[in-house]
Amino acid sequence: MRDMGPCQVKVTKRDGTSKTITRTFGGVEWSETEEKAEIVYDQTGAVPADRMSQGFRNEVLVPLAAVDLDLLAFFPGVEKVTGTGGKVFIRRVPRLGLLDSEALMELELVQYSGGVPSTKDRKSVV
């Protein structure tokens, strides 16, 4: 994992809606690895021939400076629920029957420079 330092993080869904995390507690960590699959010669799949890229896996660790239930509920598979007595909590919702493309988001990491978001240190993670 690469330490990006304190960042502003903008999360955008495929429908264009977005949320911004303006403060992180400590540094944001990011890593990117290429996903590959074996290509085989025969029908039984026993003779390896090569490896083919299937894309990239991005992992981002964002330590939140403050708990924001609306922000957490913004992510796929999570919903904000108001229970008895007005208590609010987050519930994990199974994504059964949904396409992976429905969960895709774009993250824009903006590193802080001198205590303010930098205009040049940006990294988009899809």
N, C-alpha and C positions, 0 to 999 in steps of 0.2 A: 504494500500500500504506500502511495506517495502522499506525504503530508503537504496539503495545499495552504495550511495556515488558516486564519480566520477568513471566512468568505460570506458573501451574500449569495443565496441559492434561489434561483427562480425555477419553479417546476411548472411545465406546460403540458396539458393533456392534448390528445390528438384533435379534440373538438375546439381547441384554441383557448380554453379557460386556463388560467394560471394563478399560482400563489407564490409569494416571495417570502423566504425566510431571511429576515434582515440581520439577525444576530445568531451567531453560533457560540457554543461554549467550548473554547479552544479551537483547534484546527480541524478542518474538513480533510478526510482522507479519501483518495481516489485510486482505483487500479483498473487496468484494461488488459484483458487477455483474449487471444484469438482462439476461437473454438474450431476444432478440426474433426473430420470424420474419416475413417478408413475407407478406401476404395479397394474392392476385391476383384480378382480375375474371374473366378468361377461362381456358379450358382449357389454352391453350398456356403460361400463366404469364408472359405478356409485359406485362400491364397491372397495375402495382401499385395496390392500393387502400388498404392500411393496414398497420400492424405490430401483431403480437399478442405479448404476454408469454408466454414458455415457462418461466419460473422464474428462479432466481438461481444464479449461479456464485460459490462462495466459494473463496477461495484463502488458505491459512494457511501461513506459513513459520515453522517451529519449530526454532531452532538448539539441538541437544541439548548438554547440559553433559557428558554421559558416554555412551559407546556402550553400548546395551543390545540385544543380539541378539534376546532374547525380545520386546521391544517392537516392533522392526522386523518380526519374523515375525508379529506380531498383525495387520498390515495385509493386505488382500486382495491376492492375486497375489504374495505373498512367503512363502517358507518357510525355516526354519532346518534346516540339514543338517549331520550329523556325518560327516566324511570319514575317509580313512585316517589312522592315527596319532592319532585323536581330535581333529583340527582341526575347528573349527566355522566354518561360513560361511553367508552368506545367498544364496539363489538366487531369481531372478525367475521366476515361474510364469505362463505365458500364460493369460489368462482366456477362452480360446476357448469359445464355447457357453454362457457364463454370462450371466445377466441383470444389467443395471446395478444393479437394486435390491438384488442380493446384495452389492454393494460399498458401499452407502450406510452412512454412519456419522454419529454426532453428536459434535461437539467442544464441550466447555465450556471456555472460556478464563477463568481467574480471575486477575486482576491482583494483584500483590503490593503491599502497603501497609505500610511500616515493617518490611519483611523477612519478613512472614507473608502467606499468602493472604487477600485481603480478603473479607469476607462480603457486600459490596454491589456490588463491581465485577466482575460476571460477564457473559459473553456466550456464548450458545449459538449454534453454527453447525451447521446441518444439511446 
